[in-house]
Amino acid sequence: MKQCTIEGCTEKHLARGMCNIHYRRQRRADQQVRPPHRPRKREYDMARAEEFLKDGASYREVSHTLKIPRTTLRENLPDYGWTAQEGGQFKGFVARTPARQRLYYQHLFDNTRRFD
């Protein structure tokens, strides 16, 4: 049976040559020294996204085309979308006119490949 390598300790070896007490103490000390883990921030092509938004593309279209989450687009490039009132007016307009509704949805599907 292996023993702890710390001077004066006769406990049973657990890991890295140390007993349970000393091993936990060492791990705790290591965690305090290390900087906290930060998730890597993804680099998105915001310049290209801004060009698409200026050309009149919706957040949805840009998100789908460039594979950028919509919330990220809205946070980094605000003021390119419709207000809630404008969106509601358009939705009401589309809902009242079935022919326009078909054109609207056709337009969405036709333009999904526009930016590829």
TAZI-V180622 format. One record per residue. PHI is phi in whole degrees, -180 to 180 (none if undefined). NEAR is the number of other ideal C-beta (glycine too) atoms within 12 Angstrom. Layout:
phi	near
PHI	NEAR
PHI	NEAR
This chain:
phi	near
none	9
-80	15
-115	17
-60	24
-87	20
-74	20
-59	9
86	10
-103	20
-116	15
-72	20
-71	18
-63	20
-115	23
-157	17
51	18
78	17
-124	24
-79	24
-57	18
-62	19
-70	26
-64	23
-64	17
-61	19
-65	22
-63	18
-63	13
-65	13
-64	13
-67	13
-73	11
-77	10
-70	11
-68	8
-64	8
-69	7
-118	7
-65	6
-67	6
-82	8
-73	13
-96	10
-107	21
-86	20
-70	20
-64	15
-67	20
-62	32
-65	22
-61	18
-62	29
-66	31
-66	14
-75	17
105	17
-73	28
-83	28
-57	30
-62	24
-64	29
-65	36
-60	27
-67	24
-71	26
-96	28
59	17
-114	29
-58	18
-59	23
-63	15
-65	22
-63	32
-64	21
-72	17
-88	25
-131	28
-74	14
70	14
-105	27
-98	24
-78	18
-74	12
-62	10
-66	10
-63	12
-63	16
-65	13
-63	14
-66	20
-61	17
-63	14
-64	17
-66	20
-66	13
-81	13
-125	14
-58	12
-65	12
-69	17
-62	18
-63	13
-63	15
-61	21
-69	15
-64	13
-60	18
-61	19
-74	14
-68	12
-90	22
-67	19
-98	11
-60	18
-101	22
-69	11
